[in-house]
Amino acid sequence: MRSVKEYVQVSYLGQKQIVPVYQYVCYASSYDMNAMELHEVYKQRSTSETWIEQVKGHTMAGSTLTADFWINDILWQLSVLVYNISVMMRQNKNKFKQQEHRSFIDWFIGVPAKITRSGHQIELKMYGHHFYKDDWEELDRLIEAA
């Protein structure tokens, strides 16, 4: 299947012309569909597979292998739960909402800090000049306000 990707201006033998740049797609399938129908089916499938790969990467699926299937299953489900909670935590601020989960883990989860409790107060003890300290405290305030 051939479709026009864009039009570009070219110069050939001193003449300028606007010509199409084509994009080609080839599918081999056992489905009884025409090329356009196949293109839509495969485009949807490609999008779904991309989402699956992103979820697997964000939840570290396959990296928590133990000798027990059920333990791996529980670890993966906990990772998905943590991922979903982190997405909900970040919904109130575009700055945090648009970040990839891996970036969020790097600055929010992987921060060298200590949470202490004394009486009814919870305090975060963090290096005073940590690069993401302001972001961390801003997100903490958003979570407390919710």
Residue pairs with C-beta under 8 A, 6 or more apart in sequence:
1 24
1 25
1 26
1 27
1 35
1 36
1 39
2 22
2 23
2 24
2 25
3 22
3 23
3 25
4 20
4 21
4 22
4 23
5 20
5 21
5 22
5 23
6 20
6 21
7 18
7 19
7 20
7 21
8 18
8 19
8 21
9 16
9 17
9 18
10 16
10 17
10 18
10 19
11 17
25 39
27 35
27 38
27 39
27 42
29 38
31 37
31 38
31 41
33 41
55 61
55 80
55 83
56 62
57 102
58 83
58 100
58 101
58 102
59 76
59 79
59 80
59 82
59 83
60 79
61 76
61 79
64 72
64 75
64 76
64 79
65 72
66 72
66 75
83 101
86 101
86 104
86 105
86 108
87 101
89 96
89 139
89 142
89 143
90 96
90 97
90 99
90 104
90 139
91 97
92 142
92 146
93 138
93 139
93 142
95 135
96 104
96 135
96 139
96 142
107 131
107 132
107 135
107 136
108 132
108 135
108 136
108 139
111 126
111 130
111 132
111 136
112 126
112 127
112 130
113 124
113 125
113 126
113 127
113 130
113 136
114 124
114 125
114 126
115 122
115 123
115 124
115 125
116 122
116 123
116 125
117 123
124 136
124 137
124 140
126 133
126 136
127 133
130 136
